[in-house]
Amino acid sequence: MSKTIQVKGPKLEVVLNRIDKLTADCFPYVNRLFKELAKENLENASVLCNFLEEQQNERNVKSSTVETYIKRLCWLAKHVEKVEKKTWKKMTKEDIQGYLLSHKKSEQEDPKHKWIGSFNSWLSLYIGFFRWIHNHEKHKNRDDWETPECVKIKRLKRPEESTYTPEQMWTAEDHEIFLRYCPDSMYKAFHAMTIDNSARPAGTDPEPARRV
């Protein structure tokens, strides 16, 4: 078991102030979680601050996105540090994959395999973060970035073709009722267009509906 290292001094205070600014619009729990990371591993917290500040400055990410990054990365760090204290750069494929698989559920607990959707969603976030960790100092051009070994993890395939049951799908009668009573002509036009395109957003141009 790794020992908790309490870090004190002006450097910690600087990072805690950065955390307060980054989490100003987040839930209090997110602020506490981030500060716990700073007290356990100041270097990781400082690097995560750098990443989130860059995301806010360059991509103008929402506070909900900041919350998601903080929670998923702090939880990963906590899981890894149960065994060994590590910086982000030293985390391995086994560390990250082990954490993702720790959320695996049995067929009885999760018959629709929602945990697989979570696995793939979290993996996508980790790929983006660790690509930044391993590349941003070496390559300014993102086209030159390489995916590090630690996140070369295969996404899992769900047994179900769809997460929706037949009972949750709209029938022809449901569509007819919507089109009959919807008060907005634009919504009605766009809804009809999506039906014609089998509800594929990529194949539906919303512009004609806006002109209705």
PyMOL commands that set and color helices and strands:
alter all, ss='L'
color gray80, all
select helices_A, chain A and resi 10-22+28-40+42-59+63-81+88-90+93-101+114-135+142-144+149-151+166-168+172-181+185-196+201-203+207-210
alter helices_A, ss='H'
color red, helices_A
deselect
rebuild
show_as cartoon
